[in-house]
Amino acid sequence: MRNRCVVLCALFSLMPSSGLLAASPAAAPTNWVQVKSTAARTIYVDTNSIKVRGHLRDVWEKTVVAVTDPKQVSVEIARWRYDCTQRRAALLYSESRLKTGALVDSADIPEAQRIWDDVRPTSVSAVVMTIACAR
């Protein structure tokens, strides 16, 4: 999905439960469920964070990147809004952190600047949307 690649791939990367998320907006009781894993990264969705707003679902996602250099981004957290009816998604918020937990960048996307993209059937977003829209 264009939005995911342009915004997140350009700015961020991710890491698993290392205590880094305590400072993130997705904190509180979380239930990170693995969605996809490769040698380079693992993607999770917090099933406890899913907010239902009619046909819309807001979801926290986390990507953990396998990095050894503490100066590289290793954790990326994003809040996505999925439209279960039109099968599309928009980025609401994103942040990236180093392996040490230090915040590198964050962005709260204003409503007027959000870009809706169609969710491709075989994408990670399609898996997340299926989980979210089942609620």
C-alpha positions as CSV (number, residue, x, y, z in Angstrom):
1,M,0.0,0.0,0.0
2,R,1.5,3.3,-1.1
3,N,0.9,5.2,2.1
4,R,2.6,2.5,4.2
5,C,5.7,2.4,2.0
6,V,6.1,6.1,1.5
7,V,5.5,7.2,5.0
8,L,6.6,4.3,7.1
9,C,9.3,2.7,5.0
10,A,10.9,6.1,4.5
11,L,10.8,7.2,8.1
12,F,10.8,4.1,10.3
13,S,11.6,0.5,11.2
14,L,10.5,-1.9,14.2
15,M,11.4,-4.2,17.2
16,P,9.5,-6.6,19.6
17,S,8.6,-6.3,23.2
18,S,11.6,-4.7,24.8
19,G,9.9,-2.3,27.1
20,L,10.2,0.4,24.5
21,L,6.4,0.7,24.1
22,A,5.7,1.9,27.6
23,A,6.3,5.4,26.4
24,S,4.3,5.0,23.3
25,P,0.6,6.1,22.8
26,A,-0.3,2.5,22.4
27,A,0.7,1.7,26.0
28,A,-1.8,0.5,28.6
29,P,-2.9,-3.1,28.4
30,T,-1.8,-4.4,25.1
31,N,-2.1,-7.6,23.2
32,W,0.4,-7.6,20.4
33,V,-0.4,-10.4,18.0
34,Q,2.1,-11.3,15.3
35,V,0.8,-10.7,11.8
36,K,3.8,-11.4,9.6
37,S,7.5,-12.2,10.2
38,T,10.5,-12.3,7.9
39,A,14.3,-12.4,8.7
40,A,14.3,-8.6,8.4
41,R,11.2,-7.6,10.4
42,T,8.1,-8.8,12.4
43,I,4.8,-7.0,12.2
44,Y,2.3,-7.0,15.1
45,V,-1.2,-5.6,15.7
46,D,-2.5,-4.7,19.1
47,T,-5.9,-6.4,19.2
48,N,-6.8,-4.6,22.5
49,S,-6.4,-1.2,20.8
50,I,-9.0,-1.8,18.0
51,K,-11.6,1.0,18.2
52,V,-14.9,0.5,16.3
53,R,-16.5,3.6,14.7
54,G,-19.3,2.2,12.5
55,H,-17.5,0.7,9.5
56,L,-14.2,2.2,10.5
57,R,-11.6,0.6,12.7
58,D,-8.6,2.3,14.4
59,V,-5.7,0.0,15.1
60,W,-2.2,0.2,16.5
61,E,0.5,-1.7,14.6
62,K,4.1,-2.3,15.5
63,T,7.0,-3.3,13.2
64,V,10.2,-4.6,14.8
65,V,13.2,-4.5,12.6
66,A,16.1,-6.9,13.1
67,V,19.0,-4.4,13.5
68,T,22.3,-4.7,15.4
69,D,23.3,-1.1,15.2
70,P,21.8,0.9,18.1
71,K,21.9,4.0,15.9
72,Q,19.4,2.5,13.4
73,V,15.6,2.6,13.8
74,S,14.5,-0.7,15.2
75,V,10.8,-0.1,16.2
76,E,8.1,1.6,14.3
77,I,4.6,2.1,15.8
78,A,1.7,3.4,13.7
79,R,-2.0,4.0,14.2
80,W,-4.1,3.1,11.1
81,R,-7.7,3.7,10.3
82,Y,-9.3,0.9,8.2
83,D,-12.5,1.3,6.3
84,C,-14.1,-2.1,6.4
85,T,-16.7,-1.2,3.7
86,Q,-14.5,0.4,1.1
87,R,-11.4,-1.8,2.0
88,R,-9.0,1.1,2.3
89,A,-6.6,2.5,5.0
90,A,-5.2,5.8,6.2
91,L,-2.3,6.6,8.5
92,L,-3.3,8.5,11.6
93,Y,0.0,8.6,13.6
94,S,3.5,7.1,13.4
95,E,6.7,7.1,15.4
96,S,10.1,5.5,15.1
97,R,12.5,4.5,17.8
98,L,16.1,3.4,18.1
99,K,17.0,0.1,19.6
100,T,17.7,2.0,22.8
101,G,14.1,3.2,22.9
102,A,15.0,6.8,22.0
103,L,12.4,8.5,19.9
104,V,13.7,9.4,16.4
105,D,10.6,10.9,14.9
106,S,6.8,11.0,15.3
107,A,4.0,12.4,13.2
108,D,0.3,13.0,14.0
109,I,-1.4,13.2,10.6
110,P,-4.1,15.9,10.6
111,E,-7.5,14.8,9.1
112,A,-7.1,17.1,6.1
113,Q,-3.7,15.5,5.2
114,R,-4.7,11.8,5.6
115,I,-4.4,9.8,2.4
116,W,-6.7,6.9,1.9
117,D,-5.3,3.9,-0.1
118,D,-6.9,0.8,-1.3
119,V,-5.9,-2.3,0.7
120,R,-4.4,-5.0,-1.6
121,P,-5.8,-8.4,-0.9
122,T,-2.4,-10.1,-0.4
123,S,-0.8,-7.4,1.7
124,V,-0.1,-7.2,5.5
125,S,-2.7,-4.4,5.6
126,A,-5.3,-6.9,4.3
127,V,-4.5,-9.3,7.2
128,V,-4.7,-6.5,9.8
129,M,-7.9,-5.2,8.3
130,T,-9.4,-8.7,8.5
131,I,-8.5,-8.9,12.2
132,A,-9.8,-5.4,12.9
133,C,-13.0,-5.6,10.8
134,A,-13.9,-8.9,12.6
135,R,-14.6,-6.8,15.7
